[in-house]
Amino acid sequence: MLNHQQIKNQFESLTTLQAIQKQAYQMLVQGLAKTEFSMREWGILVYLEQHGQATASELADAFMVTRTLISRNTWRLIQDNLIQSQVNPNDRRVVWLSLTVNGQERVQEGVRQVQENLKTFNQSHDLEKLTKQVETLSQQLAKIN
């Protein structure tokens, strides 16, 4: 059983980890500011770029949202010719989603845009803050172990 100090150390680590996650998320949102993609749309494009193809159900599970919400996001991406759907000939209930050539190009452009936006963002302060948070987390985890 954990003693009071061990539990306190674990909560401190969790709090620090949440701060790191929030900071990284804010940096990504800032980086996506000029790409015209929502966070979820960007996530879908990157997921498909990394995995090749996926079903709407797989995407819903990966993003922990409903299939209806994923369908709404993927519909816009299909309309913009960034992803395409293909019915599985062996099981017509299964529809695979994958990037189009245009989608692949836009993902690469998006990556470059995010990198460029992060350069103009108040990056030095935020990266310094993020680095300190990671160091703090490392020290806190050392206390737990």
C-alpha positions as CSV (number, residue, x, y, z in Angstrom):
1,M,0.0,0.0,0.0
2,L,1.2,3.5,-0.8
3,N,2.0,5.9,2.0
4,H,0.9,9.5,2.1
5,Q,4.2,10.9,0.6
6,Q,4.1,8.4,-2.3
7,I,0.5,9.4,-3.1
8,K,1.4,13.1,-2.9
9,N,4.4,12.5,-5.3
10,Q,2.1,10.7,-7.8
11,F,-0.4,13.6,-7.8
12,E,2.4,16.1,-8.3
13,S,3.6,14.1,-11.2
14,L,0.2,13.9,-12.7
15,T,-0.3,17.7,-12.3
16,T,3.0,18.4,-14.0
17,L,2.2,15.9,-16.8
18,Q,-1.2,17.7,-17.4
19,A,0.6,21.1,-17.6
20,I,3.0,19.7,-20.2
21,Q,0.1,18.3,-22.2
22,K,-1.7,21.7,-22.0
23,Q,1.4,23.6,-23.1
24,A,2.1,21.2,-26.0
25,Y,-1.6,21.4,-27.1
26,Q,-1.5,25.3,-27.0
27,M,1.6,25.2,-29.1
28,L,0.0,22.9,-31.7
29,V,-3.2,25.0,-31.8
30,Q,-1.0,28.1,-32.4
31,G,0.9,26.2,-35.1
32,L,-2.4,25.2,-36.8
33,A,-3.8,28.7,-36.7
34,K,-3.2,29.4,-40.4
35,T,-3.8,26.0,-41.9
36,E,-7.6,26.1,-42.0
37,F,-7.9,22.8,-40.3
38,S,-9.5,22.1,-37.0
39,M,-7.5,20.0,-34.5
40,R,-9.6,16.9,-35.2
41,E,-9.4,17.4,-39.0
42,W,-5.7,17.7,-38.7
43,G,-5.6,14.7,-36.5
44,I,-7.5,12.6,-39.0
45,L,-5.2,13.7,-41.8
46,V,-2.1,12.8,-39.8
47,Y,-3.6,9.5,-38.7
48,L,-4.4,8.5,-42.2
49,E,-1.0,9.6,-43.4
50,Q,0.6,7.4,-40.7
51,H,-1.7,4.4,-41.0
52,G,-2.5,4.5,-44.7
53,Q,-6.2,3.8,-44.3
54,A,-8.8,3.5,-41.6
55,T,-12.6,3.1,-41.1
56,A,-14.7,5.8,-39.5
57,S,-15.1,3.5,-36.5
58,E,-11.4,3.1,-36.1
59,L,-11.0,6.9,-36.3
60,A,-13.8,7.4,-33.7
61,D,-12.0,5.0,-31.3
62,A,-8.6,6.6,-31.9
63,F,-10.0,10.1,-31.2
64,M,-12.4,8.9,-28.5
65,V,-15.4,10.6,-30.1
66,T,-18.6,9.3,-31.7
67,R,-18.7,7.9,-35.1
68,T,-21.2,10.6,-36.1
69,L,-18.8,13.3,-35.2
70,I,-16.0,11.6,-37.1
71,S,-18.3,11.3,-40.1
72,R,-19.0,15.0,-40.0
73,N,-15.3,15.7,-40.0
74,T,-14.4,13.2,-42.7
75,W,-17.3,14.5,-44.9
76,R,-15.7,17.9,-45.1
77,L,-12.3,16.4,-45.9
78,I,-13.9,14.3,-48.6
79,Q,-15.6,17.3,-50.1
80,D,-12.3,19.2,-50.1
81,N,-10.7,16.2,-51.9
82,L,-8.3,15.5,-49.1
83,I,-9.5,12.0,-48.3
84,Q,-11.4,9.4,-50.3
85,S,-13.6,6.5,-49.3
86,Q,-13.5,3.0,-50.8
87,V,-16.0,0.3,-50.1
88,N,-14.5,-3.1,-49.2
89,P,-15.6,-5.4,-52.1
90,N,-15.7,-8.4,-49.7
91,D,-17.8,-6.7,-47.1
92,R,-19.8,-3.7,-48.4
93,R,-20.5,-2.5,-44.8
94,V,-16.8,-1.6,-44.4
95,V,-15.7,1.7,-45.9
96,W,-12.0,2.5,-45.9
97,L,-10.8,6.1,-45.7
98,S,-7.4,7.2,-47.1
99,L,-5.6,10.3,-48.2
100,T,-5.9,11.5,-51.8
101,V,-2.8,12.7,-53.5
102,N,-4.0,16.2,-52.8
103,G,-4.5,15.2,-49.1
104,Q,-0.9,13.9,-48.9
105,E,0.4,17.2,-50.3
106,R,-1.8,19.2,-47.9
107,V,-0.5,17.2,-44.9
108,Q,3.1,18.0,-46.0
109,E,2.2,21.7,-46.5
110,G,0.5,21.6,-43.1
111,V,3.5,20.2,-41.4
112,R,5.7,23.0,-43.0
113,Q,3.1,25.6,-42.0
114,V,2.9,24.4,-38.4
115,Q,6.7,24.5,-38.2
116,E,6.8,28.0,-39.6
117,N,4.0,29.2,-37.3
118,L,5.9,27.7,-34.3
119,K,9.0,29.6,-35.3
120,T,7.1,32.9,-35.1
121,F,5.2,32.0,-32.0
122,N,6.8,33.1,-28.6
123,Q,8.7,29.9,-28.9
124,S,11.7,30.5,-26.7
125,H,9.6,31.3,-23.7
126,D,7.2,28.4,-24.3
127,L,9.9,25.9,-25.0
128,E,11.8,27.0,-21.9
129,K,8.7,26.5,-19.9
130,L,8.0,23.1,-21.4
131,T,11.6,22.0,-20.8
132,K,11.3,23.1,-17.1
133,Q,8.1,21.1,-16.8
134,V,9.6,18.0,-18.3
135,E,12.6,18.3,-15.9
136,T,10.2,18.7,-13.0
137,L,8.3,15.7,-14.1
138,S,11.5,13.7,-14.4
139,Q,12.5,14.6,-10.8
140,Q,9.0,13.8,-9.5
141,L,9.1,10.4,-11.2
142,A,12.5,9.7,-9.7
143,K,10.9,10.3,-6.2
144,I,8.2,7.8,-6.9
145,N,10.6,5.1,-8.0
